[in-house]
Amino acid sequence: MLKRKLRIVKLTPIAIGVCEHCNTQFKSSQSVESDAEAEMQAKFDAHKCKLIDSSQNALRIVREATENK
């Protein structure tokens, strides 16, 4: 099993991080970068990875792309 790792994608203006194992996204509304990182790290530590197979992932991508239209 791959080890879970939080990857910080962006810190300003809205901080975004991603779990490299299951691609779960974590956001923070903190304005200070260190506070935002700490908030995302806490959310990451509390989450459980839920892997889905590729066909379900493809369906999710299509659904997300078309739901705002």
Secondary structure as GFF3:
##gff-version 3
##sequence-region A 1 69
A	DSSP	beta_strand	6	10	.	.	.	ID=ss1
A	DSSP	beta_strand	15	19	.	.	.	ID=ss2
A	DSSP	beta_strand	25	28	.	.	.	ID=ss3
A	DSSP	alpha_helix	33	46	.	.	.	ID=ss4
A	DSSP	alpha_helix	54	66	.	.	.	ID=ss5
###
